[in-house]
């Protein structure tokens, strides 16, 4: 078994894979604001873009790379020499070269495994010396048969590379298959550092990334708010908080930046957060049920796993509506210096429930106070 008491190395690809979300375009100002917060959070590496997109992308990447941030920067490239040349212009610390490895991708491209292996032996030496480090991507690794994937990785033993990215390109994996694959690769190729790149098509990107980490992947790819193609990628905040709270491993990341970072990317991308998005959704730390709020008045942790302060938010006030309880309502009144008898509070609570049902929503603070004052 792997030794799990270690910290994950996090690569954030919001500026690359995140911006590939249909309709999302980040300005240079957006990008700088995002990476400034990523730097404050202590993220170790940022994939700053795809140089093949052209001069504007290269210029933006070059500016980001020269801001003096503490994270390493990475260019994403296809298996093409011109992409590597453009990555040199972008000036990133490292270069990632992505190779199609599944039969699905190769057949669609009219290529085969011999072509892939030939390119490996051409492009890695070509990139060598131009960057501080090289990472290699096994694109669509999750739909590649085991023999072909291991043949591809075996070819990489001839070269000095930093990591091999195992990409679940269409999000088909589950925690069981993820563990089996990453553990198997670690066992067979102990000299290789593996990176996991999860997609969320089946809603399992965070779970798969957590499992990949447990199985021995040294690097996990994330995006802010889970941005990415189709259903997106592994959300940065969800992965980090899962490692800390579910695995019990302290991650060297300042999680108090998460709320600000999430709001910034939501605004910059034009994609609103779902109310119930884990960690940073506006409703993720809100409570109405009287069964819950009664105990939470004594200890918030009874029904809330995540401290609001730990992600840079104030604690939410309780919501009052159909499911509210007496103790929370009385605490609300006392906070506003209103002291009523138990019987009167019960009558008011009945009115609140009636109004909530009639309006099909909770009541806000001013509405509650208006009821109480009447």
C-alpha positions as CSV (number, residue, x, y, z in Angstrom):
1,X,0.0,0.0,0.0
2,X,1.1,3.6,-0.6
3,X,2.1,5.9,2.2
4,X,-0.8,8.4,2.2
5,X,0.7,10.9,4.8
6,X,2.0,13.2,2.1
7,X,0.9,16.4,0.5
8,X,-0.5,16.6,-3.0
9,X,1.2,18.7,-5.6
10,X,-1.5,20.8,-7.2
11,X,-1.4,22.0,-10.8
12,X,-4.2,24.5,-11.6
13,X,-5.3,24.7,-15.2
14,X,-8.1,27.3,-15.0
15,X,-6.3,29.5,-17.5
16,X,-6.0,26.6,-20.0
17,X,-8.6,23.8,-19.6
18,X,-10.9,26.1,-17.6
19,X,-11.0,28.7,-20.3
20,X,-11.9,25.9,-22.8
21,X,-15.3,26.0,-21.2
22,X,-17.6,27.0,-24.2
23,X,-18.2,30.7,-24.2
24,X,-15.5,31.6,-21.6
25,X,-12.8,34.1,-22.4
26,X,-10.5,35.6,-19.8
27,X,-8.9,39.0,-20.4
28,X,-5.3,39.6,-19.3
29,X,-6.7,41.5,-16.4
30,X,-8.8,38.5,-15.4
31,X,-5.9,36.2,-15.7
32,X,-3.6,38.3,-13.6
33,X,-6.3,38.7,-10.9
34,X,-6.8,34.9,-10.9
35,X,-3.2,33.9,-10.7
36,X,-2.5,36.5,-8.0
37,X,-5.0,34.8,-5.8
38,X,-3.7,31.3,-6.8
39,X,-0.2,32.6,-5.8
40,X,-1.6,33.8,-2.5
41,X,-3.2,30.4,-1.9
42,X,0.2,28.7,-2.4
43,X,-0.7,26.7,-5.6
44,X,2.6,25.1,-6.8
45,X,2.1,25.2,-10.6
46,X,-0.2,26.9,-13.1
47,X,-0.9,25.8,-16.6
48,X,-1.0,29.3,-18.1
49,X,-2.4,28.6,-21.5
50,X,-2.0,27.0,-25.0
51,X,0.6,28.8,-27.0
52,X,-0.7,27.4,-30.3
53,X,-3.7,29.7,-29.9
54,X,-1.6,32.6,-31.2
55,X,0.2,35.8,-30.4
56,X,-2.3,37.2,-27.9
57,X,-2.1,34.0,-25.9
58,X,1.6,33.9,-26.0
59,X,1.9,37.5,-25.0
60,X,-0.5,37.0,-22.0
61,X,1.5,33.9,-20.9
62,X,4.8,35.8,-21.2
63,X,3.4,38.7,-19.0
64,X,2.2,36.2,-16.4
65,X,5.5,34.4,-16.4
66,X,7.3,37.6,-15.7
67,X,5.3,38.8,-12.7
68,X,7.5,37.2,-10.1
69,X,4.9,34.7,-8.8
70,X,6.2,31.8,-6.7
71,X,4.4,29.1,-8.7
72,X,5.9,27.3,-11.7
73,X,4.3,28.0,-15.1
74,X,3.5,25.4,-17.8
75,X,2.5,25.5,-21.5
76,X,0.1,23.0,-22.9
77,X,1.2,21.7,-26.4
78,X,0.0,19.3,-28.9
79,X,2.6,16.8,-30.2
80,X,3.8,19.3,-32.8
81,X,7.2,21.0,-33.0
82,X,5.6,24.4,-33.8
83,X,3.7,24.3,-30.5
84,X,6.9,23.7,-28.6
85,X,8.5,26.7,-30.5
86,X,5.5,28.8,-29.4
87,X,5.9,27.6,-25.8
88,X,9.5,28.8,-25.9
89,X,8.2,32.3,-26.9
90,X,5.7,32.1,-24.0
91,X,8.6,31.7,-21.7
92,X,7.1,29.1,-19.3
93,X,9.2,27.2,-16.9
94,X,7.9,23.9,-18.3
95,X,6.2,22.4,-21.3
96,X,3.5,19.8,-21.4
97,X,3.3,17.7,-24.6
98,X,0.1,15.8,-25.0
99,X,0.0,12.6,-27.1
100,X,-3.2,10.8,-28.2
101,X,-3.0,7.2,-26.9
102,X,-6.4,5.6,-27.2
103,X,-7.6,3.7,-30.2
104,X,-10.6,6.1,-30.4
105,X,-8.3,9.1,-30.8
106,X,-5.7,7.5,-33.0
107,X,-8.3,6.1,-35.4
108,X,-10.0,9.5,-35.7
109,X,-6.7,11.0,-36.5
110,X,-5.7,8.3,-39.0
111,X,-2.6,7.4,-36.9
112,X,-1.3,4.4,-35.0
113,X,0.9,3.6,-32.0
114,X,4.1,3.5,-34.1
115,X,3.4,7.1,-35.1
116,X,3.1,8.0,-31.4
117,X,6.3,6.3,-30.4
118,X,8.2,7.9,-33.3
119,X,6.9,11.4,-32.2
120,X,8.0,10.7,-28.6
121,X,11.6,10.1,-29.8
122,X,11.5,13.3,-32.0
123,X,9.7,15.8,-29.8
124,X,11.1,15.1,-26.3
125,X,14.7,15.6,-27.4
126,X,13.6,18.6,-29.4
127,X,12.0,20.2,-26.3
128,X,14.9,19.1,-24.0
129,X,17.1,22.0,-23.0
130,X,14.5,24.6,-23.9
131,X,12.6,24.3,-20.6
132,X,13.3,23.6,-17.0
133,X,11.3,20.5,-17.2
134,X,9.0,18.5,-19.5
135,X,5.8,16.7,-18.7
136,X,4.1,14.2,-21.0
137,X,0.4,13.7,-21.4
138,X,-1.4,10.4,-22.2
139,X,-4.5,11.9,-23.7
140,X,-7.6,9.7,-23.2
141,X,-5.6,7.3,-21.1
142,X,-8.8,6.1,-19.4
143,X,-10.1,4.6,-22.6
144,X,-6.7,3.1,-23.6
145,X,-6.1,-0.6,-23.2
146,X,-3.7,-1.5,-20.5
147,X,-1.0,-3.0,-22.7
148,X,-0.9,0.0,-25.1
149,X,-0.8,2.5,-22.2
150,X,2.0,0.7,-20.5
151,X,3.9,0.5,-23.8
152,X,3.6,4.2,-24.2
153,X,4.8,4.8,-20.6
154,X,7.7,2.3,-21.1
155,X,9.0,4.4,-24.0
156,X,9.2,7.4,-21.6
157,X,11.8,5.6,-19.5
158,X,14.4,6.6,-22.1
159,X,13.9,10.2,-21.3
160,X,14.2,12.6,-18.3
161,X,10.7,13.9,-17.8
162,X,9.1,15.4,-14.7
163,X,5.7,13.7,-14.8
164,X,3.3,11.7,-16.9
165,X,-0.3,13.0,-17.0
166,X,-3.0,10.3,-17.0
167,X,-5.9,12.1,-18.5
168,X,-9.5,10.9,-18.0
169,X,-10.4,13.0,-21.0
170,X,-14.1,12.2,-21.2
171,X,-14.7,11.5,-17.5
172,X,-15.5,7.8,-17.8
173,X,-13.5,6.6,-14.8
174,X,-14.8,5.9,-11.3
175,X,-13.0,5.7,-8.0
176,X,-12.5,1.9,-8.3
177,X,-11.0,2.0,-11.8
178,X,-9.0,5.1,-10.9
179,X,-7.3,3.4,-7.9
180,X,-6.7,0.2,-9.9
181,X,-5.0,2.1,-12.8
182,X,-2.9,4.6,-10.8
183,X,-1.8,1.9,-8.3
184,X,-0.9,-0.5,-11.1
185,X,1.1,2.2,-13.0
186,X,3.0,3.2,-9.8
187,X,3.8,-0.4,-9.1
188,X,5.1,-1.1,-12.6
189,X,6.9,2.2,-13.2
190,X,8.3,3.4,-9.8
191,X,10.7,5.8,-11.5
192,X,7.8,7.8,-13.1
193,X,5.9,10.5,-11.3
194,X,2.2,10.3,-12.3
195,X,-0.2,13.2,-12.5
196,X,-4.0,12.8,-12.7
197,X,-6.3,14.9,-14.8
198,X,-10.0,14.3,-14.1
199,X,-13.1,15.4,-15.9
200,X,-16.5,15.5,-14.3
201,X,-18.8,14.1,-17.0
202,X,-20.2,11.5,-14.6
203,X,-19.9,13.7,-11.5
204,X,-16.9,11.9,-10.2
205,X,-13.9,14.2,-10.9
206,X,-13.2,15.1,-7.3
207,X,-13.7,11.5,-6.1
208,X,-11.5,10.2,-8.8
209,X,-8.8,12.8,-8.0
210,X,-8.9,11.9,-4.4
211,X,-8.6,8.2,-5.2
212,X,-5.7,8.9,-7.7
213,X,-3.9,10.8,-4.9
214,X,-4.4,7.9,-2.5
215,X,-3.2,5.4,-5.1
216,X,0.1,7.3,-5.5
217,X,-0.4,10.1,-8.1
218,X,2.0,12.9,-7.0
219,X,0.2,15.7,-8.9
220,X,-3.5,16.5,-9.3
221,X,-4.9,18.9,-11.9
222,X,-7.7,21.2,-10.8
223,X,-9.6,24.3,-12.0
224,X,-11.4,27.0,-10.0
225,X,-15.1,26.3,-9.7
226,X,-14.5,23.1,-11.7
227,X,-14.5,25.0,-15.0
228,X,-13.7,23.0,-18.1
229,X,-15.0,21.4,-21.2
230,X,-18.5,19.9,-21.0
231,X,-19.2,19.2,-17.3
232,X,-15.8,20.5,-16.3
233,X,-12.7,19.4,-14.3
234,X,-11.9,18.7,-10.7
235,X,-12.7,21.8,-8.6
236,X,-9.6,23.1,-6.7
237,X,-11.5,23.9,-3.5
238,X,-13.4,20.6,-3.4
239,X,-10.2,18.5,-3.8
240,X,-8.2,20.4,-1.2
241,X,-11.0,20.4,1.4
242,X,-11.6,16.7,0.7
243,X,-8.0,15.9,1.3
244,X,-8.0,17.9,4.5
245,X,-11.4,16.9,6.0
246,X,-11.9,13.4,4.5
247,X,-8.4,12.1,4.4
248,X,-7.1,14.1,7.4
249,X,-4.0,15.4,5.6
250,X,-3.2,19.1,5.9
251,X,-2.6,20.6,2.5
252,X,-0.1,23.5,2.2
253,X,-2.7,25.8,0.6
254,X,-4.3,28.9,2.1
255,X,-8.0,27.8,1.9
256,X,-9.2,31.2,3.2
257,X,-8.7,32.5,-0.4
258,X,-11.3,30.1,-1.8
259,X,-14.4,32.2,-1.4
260,X,-12.8,35.2,-3.0
261,X,-11.2,33.1,-5.8
262,X,-14.5,31.4,-6.6
263,X,-16.4,34.6,-6.8
264,X,-13.7,36.2,-9.0
265,X,-13.7,33.3,-11.5
266,X,-17.5,33.2,-11.5
267,X,-17.6,36.9,-12.4
268,X,-14.8,36.7,-15.0
269,X,-16.2,33.6,-16.7
270,X,-19.8,34.7,-16.7
271,X,-20.8,31.4,-15.2
272,X,-22.8,31.7,-12.0
273,X,-22.1,29.2,-9.2
274,X,-24.9,26.7,-8.4
275,X,-26.4,27.7,-5.0
276,X,-25.6,24.2,-3.7
277,X,-22.1,23.9,-5.1
278,X,-20.0,22.3,-2.4
279,X,-17.7,24.5,-0.4
280,X,-18.3,27.9,-2.1
281,X,-21.9,27.8,-3.3
282,X,-24.1,30.5,-1.6
283,X,-26.2,27.8,0.0
284,X,-23.4,25.4,1.0
285,X,-23.3,26.7,4.6
286,X,-26.9,27.8,5.0
287,X,-29.4,26.2,7.4
288,X,-33.1,26.3,8.0
289,X,-34.2,23.0,9.6
290,X,-35.2,23.5,13.2
291,X,-33.8,20.0,14.0
292,X,-30.4,21.2,12.9
293,X,-30.4,24.8,14.0
294,X,-31.3,23.9,17.6
295,X,-28.1,22.0,18.0
296,X,-26.1,24.4,15.9
297,X,-26.8,27.2,18.4
298,X,-24.7,25.1,20.8
299,X,-22.1,23.8,18.4
300,X,-22.1,24.8,14.7
301,X,-20.1,21.6,13.9
302,X,-23.1,19.4,14.7
303,X,-24.5,19.9,11.2
304,X,-21.7,21.8,9.4
305,X,-18.5,20.2,8.4
306,X,-16.7,23.2,7.0
307,X,-16.0,26.3,8.9
308,X,-16.9,29.4,7.0
309,X,-13.8,31.2,8.2
310,X,-11.6,28.4,6.8
311,X,-12.7,29.4,3.2
312,X,-12.7,33.1,3.8
313,X,-16.4,33.6,4.4
314,X,-18.5,34.9,7.4
315,X,-20.9,32.3,8.9
316,X,-24.3,32.4,7.3
317,X,-27.3,33.6,9.3
318,X,-30.0,30.9,9.7
319,X,-32.7,30.9,7.1
320,X,-36.4,31.2,8.3
321,X,-39.1,29.4,6.5
322,X,-41.3,26.3,6.5
323,X,-38.8,24.1,8.4
324,X,-37.6,26.6,11.0
325,X,-37.5,25.8,14.7
326,X,-38.4,27.8,17.8
327,X,-34.9,28.1,19.4
328,X,-33.3,29.6,16.3
329,X,-36.2,32.1,15.9
330,X,-35.9,33.1,19.6
331,X,-32.1,33.6,19.1
332,X,-32.8,35.8,16.1
333,X,-35.3,37.9,18.1
334,X,-32.8,38.3,21.0
335,X,-30.1,39.4,18.6
336,X,-32.4,42.2,17.6
337,X,-33.3,43.0,21.2
338,X,-36.8,41.6,21.0
339,X,-37.8,39.5,24.0
340,X,-41.2,37.8,23.6
341,X,-42.9,35.1,25.6
342,X,-42.5,31.5,24.4
343,X,-46.2,31.4,23.5
344,X,-45.9,34.6,21.4
345,X,-42.8,33.2,19.7
346,X,-44.7,30.0,18.8
347,X,-47.5,32.0,17.3
348,X,-45.1,34.1,15.3
349,X,-43.2,31.0,14.1
350,X,-46.6,29.6,12.9
351,X,-47.1,32.8,10.9
352,X,-43.6,32.5,9.4
353,X,-44.3,28.9,8.3
354,X,-47.7,30.0,6.8
355,X,-46.1,32.9,4.9
356,X,-43.2,30.7,3.7
357,X,-45.7,28.1,2.3
358,X,-47.8,30.8,0.7
359,X,-44.8,32.6,-0.9
360,X,-42.9,29.4,-1.6
361,X,-39.7,30.9,-0.2
362,X,-38.0,31.8,3.1
363,X,-38.6,35.1,4.8
364,X,-35.8,37.7,4.9
365,X,-34.8,39.6,8.1
366,X,-36.8,42.7,7.5
367,X,-40.0,40.5,7.0
368,X,-39.3,38.7,10.2
369,X,-38.9,41.9,12.1
370,X,-42.0,43.3,10.6
371,X,-44.0,40.3,11.8
372,X,-42.5,40.5,15.3
373,X,-43.1,44.2,15.6
374,X,-46.8,43.8,14.6
